[in-house]
Amino acid sequence: MSFPDKLHQKLLLRKESNALRSLNSQTNLIDFYSNDYLGFAQSEVVFNQAHQLLVDKNLKMNGATGSRLISGNHQLYQETEDVIAVFHNSEKALLFNSGYDANVGFFSSIPQRGDVIVYDELIHASIRDGIQLSNAKAYKFKHNDLENLNEILQRIQHDTIYVVTESVFSMDGDSPNLKNLVAVCKQNNAYLIVDEAHALGVFGENGAGMVQQLGVEKDVFARIMTYGKGLGCHGAAILGSENLYKYLVNFSRSFIYTTGLPPHAIATINVAYQHLNSTTITVLSERIQHFKSELVRLDLTAKFIKSDSAIHCCVISGTEKTKETAKQLQQKGFNIKPILSPTVPIGQERLRICLHSFNSNEEITAILEHLTTFV
């Protein structure tokens, strides 16, 4: 069967720019590239306890059997949502099949025709896609620039405005000043939405996220918690009021028109939350601090985007150079991937180093010492 010429040309252009993506198998190199910050994805304890929870609940099922509004809403779903809501000091929590589904489901259904969405220019692709599906007008503000945000909000002066940001940006590892952002939204009567995908398990008491670390959860209209990162499993939850919960159940198409997560996925989320504690979070925090101190010692600070998170990005610039640097580090035994355009802007190609509680200080020092010979 023939392939449409327009699509073929797009593939050729991607290949010619040396940015054609492909799927590769995992390796046994030292992990500095996954989002499994706490090692939960590879935890036998979490795996075994999730299985035991299903046995105890007599939930010996491989699938949900349907959407949650029909046959897929097993009891463990509701129990786990209650656990999540209590943990995050929220009225309600609603589970979605993924962070992508949660963001698309929220932004395609909550903002109405005539409403306005103002979003950080580096917001995640899933939020952008959700915004495109909405009937609201959308404006972007400069990355983490609250002065620019305030100028836009003052200019538009609209009845219903939604402001969206991330507490930790996935391709930069940096964060906005959330307390000041809350103040700006209050001054302009705007509803604030915060995607906490890369803050869960990293910031806050027991890894509850940056919003709770700052004590501003009551000032945030909605939080999106994604479980494929710090919790090492799958799925996501939207946190908010009882009315927000009811609205999403009735109008969010990515929630309504999809088969629910299987019981095993829900059990894993439930158990993973039980393992979020101060000891686990402290180990990761110590690894992050060691990384930052080594940046100073090796005079690498200027090469990296400022970050207090588990994500640290060394901007290389140029597809060829970035890919070659990643290859050299891989040959030294470190699993690290280049981040290229169009994921990041042209000229901002980078190495994205993800830190984990299971990385040793010696491994962190070694990858940075090797990096000094290439940048």
N, C-alpha and C positions, 0 to 999 in steps of 0.2 A: 504494500500500500504506500502511496506517495505521502510525503510530509510537506505541509504548507511552506511555501518559499519564505514568507515573512518570518516564520519561526526558525527556519533553517539559517537565515541570515543573522538572526539574533544570537544563535549558538556560535556561528562563525566569528562574530564580533567579540563574543566573550572569550573564545579560544585564542583569537589574535591578540587580545590584551593580556593573555596569560592568567586569566581570572576564572576559567571554567571550573565549576565545582564538580566534585565527584564523591562517591561514598567509599570510605576506607574502613577496614576492620581495625578494631582496637589492637594495641600492642602492649608488650610488657615493659615499656619504658616508664620512667618515673612520672607520675601524673601531675602536670602543671597546667592542664587544659580543661578538665571537666568542672562542672558546677557542683560536684559532690563534696561541698565544703567540709562537712562533718564526717564523711565516710559512711553515712547511713546506707547508701545504695549497695555497699558491699558488706554490710553488717550481718553476720549469721544470727546474731542475737535478735535483731529486728525481724529478720526473715522467720525465724522459728517462733517468735512470740506472735507474729501476725497469723501464722498458720494455726497456732494453738487457740488464738482468739476465735477464729472461724470454727474450729472444732467445738469449743465451749459454747458457741452460739448456734451450733448445729447448722451452719451455713455452708454446706458442702455443694457449692455451685460454682461453675466456671464463668458464668456471665450473669448480667443483671436481668436479662430476658426481655427488656423493653425500656422505653423512656420512663423517667421517674413519675410522670403523671399517669402512666398506665400500669405497668407491672414491675418496674425497676426500682421502686422505692423501698428496699428492704430495711428492717429496723436498725441495722448497724449504721446506715446512712444518717438517720436522724440522731442517733446517739453520738456519732462522731462530730456532726455539726454542732451539737451542744458542747462537746469537749473543746472544739475550736473557738466557739463564741466566748466561753468562760476564760480560756487561756489568753485570748486577745482583748478581754474587757470590752466586748461588743454585744449589742442586743441580740443579733442574729448572725449566722454564717450560712452561706449557701454554696454547696460544692458544685463545681463544674469539672468537665472531663480534662481540661488543660488550662494553662494560663492563657493561651491563645483564645480558647473558647470563652473564657471569662471576660477578657477584654473586648472581644468582638460582641459578645452578648450584652455587655453593659453599655458600650458606646453606641450600638445600633438601636437600643431600645429606650434608654433613659433620656438623653437630650431630644427634645421635641422640635418640630418645625417652628422657626422663629427664635429658638434658643441659640445661645452662643457657647462654643467650646474654645478655650484658649489653652494651648499645649506647648510644652517645652519643645524646641526645634529638634532635639535629639531623642524624642520619645520613641518607645519600642514600636516595631512594625505592626504588631498585633493591635495596638491602640490606634495607630494610623488607619488600619483597615476598618476597625470599628467605627471610627469617625467618618470615613468615606461612606459607610452604610447608613449613617444617620441623616436626618433631614435638617440638622442644625448647621448654622454657619460656623466656620472654624478659622481661627487665627493662631499663628505661632509666635512665641516670644523667644528672645535670644537665650541660649542655654544658661540656666541658673541665674539669669539676670533679672532680679526682682524689680529693679528700677524700670526696666523695659516692660515687664509684666504690668506694673502699676500704671504706666503711661497708656498701655493698650486698654486696660480696664477702665481708666478714667475717660478715655475717648469713646468707648462703645456704649457705656452707661445703659445697660440692658436689664430687663426684669429678671431673666434667668440665665446665669452665666456659670459654666462649669470650667474649673481650672484643673489641669491634670499634669502630674509630674511623676517621677520615680524617686524613691528614697535612695537607691543606688542605681546608677545608670550602667546598663549591661556591657557596653562597649568602651566605657571610660573609667568606670569604677568610682566616679566622684558622686557627690551628693549636693542637693540644694540646702540652703539654710531654712529648714522646715519651720522653725519657730517664727521667723520673719515672714515666711510664705503664708503661714496661717494668719498672721496679722494683716497682711496685704489683702487676703481673701475676705477677712472680716470687714475691713474698711470699705470694701467694694461689694459687699453682700454676694460674694461668689461661693459656689459649692466646690470644695476641694476634694479631688480624688488622687490617691497616692498608690502607685504600684510598688509593692514591697517585695517583689520576687527575689531580689538579691540581698535583701536585708534580713529576711527570716533565717534564724539560726546563726546570725553574725552579730547583730546589734540588739541591745536591750536586755533586760533581765530575762534569763533563760532563753535568750535568742528570740524574743517576741517581736522584734523589729524596731526600726528607728522611730516610728510614730509613738509607740509606747515608751521607748527610752526617753523621749522628750516630754511625755505626759500630755500629748495633744490629741489623743484618740477621739475625744468628745468633740473636737473641732473639725474633724475630717468626715466628710459625707460618706465616703466609701474607701475601703482598702482592698487591694487585690493581693492575696497570698498565693504564691505558686509553689508547688511541692516537688517539682523536678530539680530543684537546686539544693538548698540547705537540708531539706528533709529526705532527699535521695530517693523519692518515689515518683508518683504521678498524680496529676489532678491539680486543682486550684480551688480557692474559696473567695467569695466576695463577702466582706464584712460590712455591716451597717445596721440600720434601724429595722424594726419589724415591718414598717411600711415598704422600705426598699426591698426586703426579702419577698414580701407578697407581690410587689410589682414585677420583680424579675421572674418569679415563678409563673406569672401570668403573661408576660410580654417578651421575655428574652428568648429569641428563637434558637440560639445555640444551646440553651438549656432544655427547651420544650421538645425540639425535634431531633433528639439524638438518644441513642441507647445509653443508659446510665453506666457508670463505672462498675466493673465486677466487684463482688464482695472482697476479694483479696486486695484490690487496690485501696479500698476504704479501710480495711483492717490495717494495712501498712501505714496509712496516714495516721490512724488512731494510735498505733504503737510508737511511731516516730515522734509524735508529740510527747509521749511519756518519757522519751529519752532526751528531750530538750531540757538541759539543766545547766547550772552555773559551771560545773566542772568541765563539761563538754565545750561550752562556749569559751571558757578561759583558755583552754589549750589552743584553740584557733586564734584567739586574740594575741596570745604570746607569739605565735608564728607570724602574724601580721606585723607585730612590733619588731620582731627580729629582722624581717624583710626590710622594713623601713630604715632601721638602723644600719643595715648593710648597704642600702642605697647611699646613705651619707658617707660611710666609710670608703666605698668604692667610687665616690664622686659620680654617681649615676642619677642623682635626684632630678637634674634638669632634663634628662631623657624621658622621664616618666610623668604621666598625668597625675596630679596630686590626688591621693586616695587614702582613706582610712578603712576601706572595705577589704574583702578577700580578692578583689579584682585589681590588678595593677598592669597598666598598659605602657609599653615602651614604643613611642612613635618613631618609626624608621623612615617612612616616606619612600614611595616607589614600590611597585609590585615585585619586581625582580629582586631588589635588595632585601625586601621583607621576607620573601619566600626562601631566599638563599640563607638568610640568618636563621630562620626557623629550621631549615634542613641541617645546618651546621650544629645547632643545639640538639636536634634529634639524634644525630650521629654521636653526640657525647652522652646519650642515654636519657634525654629529657623529652617528655611528650609535651610539645607546645605547638600551637598552630598559628599560622599567619592570618590576620584579619585584613581583608582586602576590600577595595571598592567593588561593588556598590554598597557593601555592608557599612563601610565608613567612607567619608568623602575622599575623592582623589587627592593625593598628597598627604593624607592622614593614615596611610597604611601602618599597621602596628603589630607587635607581638602582645598577646593578651595572656598574662601569667595569672593563673588562678591558684590561690593558696588553700591548703587543706589542713585540718587538724592532724592528719596522718603524715604530712610532709615533715621531715626532720629539719632542724636548724642547719645541719650539715648539708642537706640537699639544697636548701634555700641559698646558702652561701655559695655552693658549687655552681648552681645555674647562673647566679649573678656574676661570679668571677669569670666564668666562660663568656658571658655576654659582653664583658668589658673588652674582649679581644675582637668583637665584631661591630661595635657601635662607637 
